[in-house]
Amino acid sequence: MLNISFIVEGFRFSAKLFLKQSDNKVSVILDRIDNIDFDIPSFKSKLTGAIGGGDIDGIVNSVVEDVIIDYVLRFRGAISKAAELVVLEVMNPVLEQLDTWRFLAPLLPRV
């Protein structure tokens, strides 16, 4: 029986978040995200039962790890842009439900 699992350790994500006031003037929401970057220092494939199992599993795991990391690094920009769009679409509706502007407003300079 084929069993597959992936283990990612030490995943780091960084970005510059730009905040703005929501249309309802009550919440702080994300305006945009710039300089998105991520690092995956450790990626392990735990695939068992492939092509008869045994020693072949180790070889398959090594190939899978190399191929996945290669594609992730090659398409880092596209992955980051897609993640930005998803984060904005998912997080802003949640953030709009919170009364957070009153905490940020006193910190902003008066115009």
Secondary structure, DSSP 8 states (H G I E B T S, - for coil): --EEEEEEES-EEEEEEEEEE-TTSS-EEEEEEEEEEEE--EEEEEEESGGG-THHHHHHHHHHHHHHHHHHHHTHHHHHHHHHHHHHHHHHHHHTTS--HHHHGGGS---
